[in-house]
Amino acid sequence: MSLSTIDKCRGAVTRCSLAIALLLSVATVRADAPPVDVARILSPDVGAFHQTTPPKLSSISVKEVLLPADEGPTKVDSKSSPSAAAWETEYASPNGDKLLVELVRFQSDSQAYSLLTLTARRVKDAAVIKAGDVGTASFVRDGGVAFFKGTTFVRVANETASNPTSAMQFARLLAAELDKGDDEIPVLVEHLPDFQSAQQHAVYAVNIDTLRDNVPNQPVLDVASFDGGTEAVAANYGQSQLVIIEFTTPQFSIDNDQRIWSRIAELKTKGEPGPTAYRRVGNYSVFVFNAPDEKTANALVEQVKYEQVVQWLGEDPHLAERLQRYFTQTSAGVLVAVLKSSGLSLILCLAIGGLIGAMLFRHRRAQRAAAYSDAGGSIRLNLDELTEPVKTGRLLKSAEPPEQPSANS
């Protein structure tokens, strides 16, 4: 082989190597680039806020929301977990504040809400979650704000100042671009006793490890299975801690209930800690831990109501029965309303009539009293000339005496 041929081969190999390296670098850049929907949300300009660094994969702690704790470190990104995609970037506010923005996309609203509750629980002094302030629910702490809306969790931190004004303004602008999803917190949270206050510090779990981390030293939870989309919520009521686990089907609920009762009996035999009260309510398994006594624990359990919603994909086979029940209840309600209105009208008429009659009676009585003397019916002499003269205009005139016949006649 000639020298020129060898040089040509070497040049071709070099060009191929350069082309492959270029393709690999382009593929790597494309792999690290955010998807179209994330790039649209984290756009170069959000209102008056300008992006200073492009979006990149984030190491925000979200793995505990999705996977068991023993599967590795808690840091994830879109490569390591197909169920979540985490991105981060930085923006500059008009007044010069530097904002760090972290965005996580999940597969369900419950997962995004779960991360919000966990984040609120882990900040200093436990932040208070408010519904409807920013996004679907949010909390503000240390110059930053975190919120969820639909399947998206967002955290905005002001790295320049502790004033949350800039972070709140940016968060509201960003929330307006997100899909609202169900636009509400999970229904299970609303079944907590006094849920308006309880949801501010409640922890929502979509896996058993998250629940065990937030309800420590309770081995009875080890037998609960989160198969089939099971979710749970935990909230504190003074010294007591209430846990509600919602199973997706009655069969899951029954199977778990049997295992839980067996585990409770085993714990009592061994003298290990267990729930102060436990009860199966519909598809819920309701626990109360660390209550001062069983009466207090049972009072909490009794406030939990299971409400099942059934939606028919076709025609409702019970439509006629529900319509008949509706018309019966409506007719009874109309009859009761008519009777009530008639009774009220009668009472009102009697009251008005009695009032008018009493007024007329008093008026006539006053007139009669003025028409008579105060001398007890006797004749009173007008010695002091104070008594008005008697009005004789309406008195009958006295009859004239008949004429006497004259003597001549």
C-alpha positions in Angstrom: 0.0 0.0 0.0 1.4 3.4 -1.0 2.1 6.2 1.5 -0.5 8.4 -0.1 -3.2 5.7 0.3 -2.3 5.4 4.0 -2.5 9.2 4.5 -5.9 9.2 2.8 -7.1 6.4 5.2 -5.8 8.2 8.2 -7.6 11.4 7.1 -10.9 9.5 6.6 -10.6 7.9 10.1 -9.9 11.3 11.6 -12.9 12.9 9.9 -15.1 10.0 11.0 -13.9 10.4 14.6 -14.6 14.1 14.6 -18.0 13.5 13.2 -18.9 10.9 15.8 -17.6 13.1 18.6 -19.7 16.0 17.3 -22.8 13.8 17.0 -22.2 12.6 20.6 -21.8 16.1 21.9 -25.0 17.2 20.1 -26.9 14.2 21.5 -25.6 15.0 25.0 -26.7 18.6 24.7 -30.1 17.6 23.4 -30.5 15.0 26.2 -29.7 17.7 28.8 -32.0 20.2 27.2 -35.4 20.6 28.8 -38.5 19.3 26.9 -40.6 21.8 24.9 -43.2 22.3 27.6 -40.6 22.9 30.3 -38.7 25.3 28.0 -41.9 27.2 27.4 -42.6 27.5 31.1 -39.0 28.5 32.0 -38.8 30.9 29.1 -36.0 33.5 28.8 -38.4 36.2 30.0 -41.2 35.8 32.5 -42.9 39.1 32.8 -40.2 41.6 33.8 -37.9 38.8 35.1 -35.0 37.8 32.8 -33.4 34.4 32.8 -29.6 34.6 33.6 -28.8 30.8 33.2 -30.4 28.3 30.9 -32.5 25.4 32.5 -30.5 22.4 33.6 -31.2 19.1 35.3 -31.8 19.6 39.0 -30.7 17.5 42.0 -33.8 18.5 44.0 -34.8 15.8 46.5 -37.9 14.2 45.0 -37.1 10.5 45.0 -38.6 9.9 48.4 -42.0 10.9 47.0 -41.8 8.1 44.4 -39.5 5.3 45.3 -38.6 3.4 48.5 -35.8 4.8 50.5 -33.6 1.7 50.2 -33.2 2.1 46.4 -30.4 4.6 46.6 -29.7 8.2 47.2 -32.6 10.7 47.4 -31.3 12.9 44.6 -33.0 12.3 41.3 -33.3 13.9 37.9 -35.2 13.0 34.7 -32.6 10.4 33.8 -32.8 8.3 37.0 -36.6 8.5 37.5 -39.0 8.3 34.6 -41.8 9.4 37.0 -40.3 12.9 37.6 -38.3 15.5 35.8 -36.5 18.1 37.8 -35.0 21.3 36.3 -33.5 24.4 37.8 -32.5 27.9 36.4 -31.9 31.4 37.6 -33.7 34.7 37.0 -33.0 38.3 37.8 -35.8 40.6 39.0 -36.1 44.2 37.9 -34.7 45.4 41.2 -31.7 43.1 40.9 -32.7 40.2 43.1 -31.4 36.8 42.1 -34.0 34.0 42.0 -33.2 30.3 42.0 -36.1 28.4 40.4 -36.6 24.6 40.7 -39.4 22.9 38.8 -40.4 19.3 39.0 -42.9 17.6 36.7 -44.7 14.5 38.1 -47.3 12.0 36.7 -50.0 12.9 39.1 -51.3 15.9 41.1 -51.0 13.8 44.3 -47.2 13.4 43.8 -46.7 17.1 43.4 -48.8 17.9 46.5 -46.9 15.2 48.4 -43.6 16.9 47.7 -45.1 20.3 48.7 -46.1 18.9 52.1 -42.7 17.2 52.6 -40.9 20.4 51.8 -43.0 22.4 54.1 -42.5 19.9 56.9 -38.7 19.9 56.5 -38.1 23.7 56.5 -37.3 25.4 59.9 -40.3 25.5 62.2 -42.5 23.8 59.6 -44.2 26.2 57.1 -47.9 26.7 56.9 -49.5 25.6 53.6 -52.3 27.8 52.3 -54.7 26.8 49.5 -55.3 29.1 46.5 -52.7 31.8 47.3 -50.2 30.8 44.6 -51.1 27.9 42.4 -53.4 25.3 44.0 -51.5 25.4 47.3 -48.3 27.1 48.5 -46.2 28.2 51.5 -43.9 31.2 52.0 -40.7 30.9 54.1 -37.3 32.7 54.3 -37.8 35.0 51.3 -39.0 32.2 49.0 -42.2 30.5 48.0 -43.0 26.9 47.0 -46.3 25.8 45.4 -47.9 23.1 43.3 -50.4 23.3 40.5 -51.5 20.2 38.6 -48.6 17.8 38.2 -46.0 20.5 38.7 -44.1 21.5 41.9 -42.1 24.8 41.9 -39.8 26.3 44.4 -38.6 29.9 44.0 -35.8 31.1 46.4 -34.6 34.7 46.7 -30.8 34.3 47.0 -30.2 38.0 47.4 -32.6 39.2 50.1 -35.0 37.7 52.6 -37.9 39.7 51.3 -40.4 37.3 49.5 -41.9 40.0 47.3 -39.9 39.3 44.2 -40.3 35.5 44.6 -44.1 35.9 45.1 -44.4 38.1 42.0 -42.4 35.6 39.9 -44.2 32.6 41.3 -47.6 34.0 40.4 -46.5 34.7 36.8 -45.1 31.2 36.5 -48.2 29.6 38.0 -50.4 31.3 35.4 -48.5 29.3 32.7 -49.1 25.9 34.3 -51.8 23.4 33.6 -54.2 23.4 36.6 -55.0 19.7 36.5 -57.7 18.9 39.1 -57.1 22.3 40.6 -57.6 21.1 44.1 -55.7 19.3 46.9 -56.4 15.5 47.2 -59.8 14.7 48.5 -58.4 12.5 51.2 -57.1 15.6 53.0 -60.6 17.1 53.1 -61.7 14.0 55.2 -59.4 15.0 58.0 -61.2 16.3 61.1 -61.2 20.1 61.0 -59.3 19.8 57.7 -59.1 23.6 57.1 -56.6 23.8 60.0 -55.2 20.3 59.7 -54.1 20.6 56.0 -51.8 23.5 56.9 -49.4 21.0 58.5 -50.5 17.7 57.1 -48.1 15.3 55.3 -49.3 13.5 52.2 -47.7 10.2 51.2 -47.9 8.2 48.0 -45.6 5.4 49.2 -45.1 3.5 52.5 -41.6 4.8 53.1 -42.7 8.4 53.2 -45.4 7.5 55.6 -43.0 5.6 57.9 -40.5 8.5 57.9 -43.2 10.9 59.1 -44.9 8.5 61.6 -41.8 6.9 63.2 -41.5 4.0 65.5 -44.9 2.5 64.5 -44.2 -1.1 63.2 -47.9 -1.7 62.5 -47.5 0.4 59.3 -45.0 -2.1 57.9 -47.8 -4.5 56.9 -49.7 -1.8 54.9 -49.4 -2.1 51.2 -49.4 0.8 48.8 -50.1 -1.3 45.7 -52.6 -0.1 43.2 -52.2 3.7 43.9 -52.8 3.7 47.6 -52.3 7.1 49.3 -52.2 8.3 52.9 -52.3 11.5 54.9 -51.0 12.2 58.4 -51.9 15.1 60.7 -51.3 16.0 64.3 -54.0 16.9 66.8 -52.3 18.0 69.9 -50.5 15.0 71.3 -52.3 12.6 69.0 -51.3 11.8 65.4 -54.0 10.7 63.0 -53.2 8.6 59.9 -55.7 7.8 57.1 -54.7 5.3 54.4 -57.0 5.2 51.4 -57.0 1.9 49.4 -58.3 2.0 45.8 -60.6 -1.0 46.0 -62.6 -2.8 48.8 -60.5 -5.9 48.3 -57.3 -4.0 49.0 -58.9 -2.5 52.0 -60.1 -5.8 53.4 -56.8 -7.6 52.8 -54.8 -4.8 54.5 -57.3 -4.6 57.4 -56.8 -8.3 58.2 -53.0 -8.0 58.1 -53.2 -4.9 60.3 -55.4 -6.6 63.0 -53.0 -9.5 63.0 -50.1 -7.2 63.4 -51.8 -5.3 66.3 -52.4 -8.5 68.1 -48.8 -9.5 67.6 -47.5 -6.2 68.9 -49.7 -6.4 72.0 -48.4 -9.9 72.8 -44.8 -8.7 72.5 -45.5 -5.5 74.4 -44.3 -3.3 71.5 -45.9 0.1 70.7 -49.0 0.2 68.6 -51.9 2.4 67.7 -54.1 3.8 70.5 -57.1 3.3 68.2 -57.6 1.6 64.8 -60.7 1.2 62.6 -61.5 0.4 59.0 -63.9 3.0 57.6 -65.0 2.1 54.1 -61.8 1.9 52.1 -59.9 3.8 54.7 -57.7 2.4 57.4 -57.7 5.0 60.2 -55.0 5.0 62.9 -54.5 7.2 66.0 -51.1 7.1 67.5 -49.8 8.6 70.8 -53.2 9.7 72.0 -53.5 10.4 75.8 -56.3 7.8 76.1 -58.6 5.6 74.0 -61.6 7.9 74.4 -59.7 10.8 72.8 -58.4 8.5 70.0 -61.9 7.0 69.3 -63.3 10.6 69.1 -60.9 11.4 66.4 -61.6 8.2 64.5 -65.4 8.8 64.6 -64.9 12.1 62.8 -63.5 10.4 59.7 -66.2 9.7 57.2 -65.7 7.7 54.0 -67.5 9.2 51.0 -67.5 7.0 47.9 -68.1 8.5 44.5 -69.3 6.3 41.6 -69.4 7.5 38.0 -71.1 5.4 35.3 -69.5 5.3 31.9 -72.9 4.5 30.3 -76.5 4.9 31.4 -77.0 4.9 35.2 -79.1 1.7 36.0 -80.3 3.4 39.2 -81.4 6.6 37.5 -85.2 5.9 37.8 -84.8 5.0 41.5 -82.9 8.2 42.2 -85.4 10.3 40.2 -88.3 8.8 42.2 -86.5 9.4 45.4 -85.7 13.0 44.3 -89.3 13.7 43.4 -90.6 12.2 46.6 -88.2 14.3 48.7 -89.0 17.4 46.7 -92.8 16.9 47.0 -92.4 16.4 50.7 -90.3 19.5 51.0 -92.8 21.6 49.0 -95.6 20.4 51.3 -93.7 21.2 54.4 -92.8 24.6 53.0 -96.4 25.4 52.2 -97.6 24.4 55.7 -94.9 26.4 57.2 -95.7 29.5 55.1 -99.4 29.1 55.8 -98.9 28.8 59.5 -96.6 31.8 59.5 -99.1 33.8 57.5 -101.9 32.9 59.9 -99.9 33.9 62.9 -98.9 37.2 61.2 -102.5 38.0 60.3 -103.7 37.3 63.9 -101.0 39.4 65.3 -101.7 42.3 63.1 -105.5 42.0 63.6 -105.0 41.9 67.4 -102.8 44.9 67.3 -105.2 47.0 65.2 -108.1 45.8 67.4 -106.3 46.8 70.6 -105.5 50.3 69.2 -109.2 50.8 68.2 -110.4 49.6 71.6 -108.1 52.0 73.4 -109.1 54.9 71.1 -112.9 54.4 71.7 -112.4 53.9 75.4 -110.6 57.3 75.5 -113.5 58.9 73.6 -116.0 57.5 76.0 -114.1 58.6 79.0 -114.0 62.2 77.7 -117.8 62.3 77.0 -118.7 61.8 80.7 -118.2 64.0 83.8 -115.8 63.0 86.5 -118.3 63.8 89.2 -119.5 60.2 89.3 -122.8 60.9 87.4 -124.0 63.7 89.7 -124.7 67.2 88.6 -121.7 69.6 89.0 -122.2 73.3 89.5 -120.0 75.6 87.4 -119.0 77.8 90.4 -115.5 78.3 89.3 -116.5 78.8 85.6 -114.0 76.2 84.5 -116.4 73.7 83.2 -117.2 74.2 79.5 -120.8 74.9 78.7 -122.9 71.9 77.7 -123.1 71.5 74.0 -126.8 71.3 73.3 -126.6 71.3 69.5 -127.1 67.5 69.4 -129.7 67.4 72.1 -133.4 66.8 71.3 -135.6 69.8 71.7 -138.2 69.7 74.5 -141.8 69.2 73.3 -144.0 72.3 73.3 -147.1 72.1 75.6 -150.4 71.7 73.8 -152.5 74.9 73.4 -155.3 75.4 76.0 -158.8 76.1 74.6 -160.0 79.7 75.2 -163.0 80.6 77.3 -164.9 82.0 74.4 -164.7 78.8 72.5 
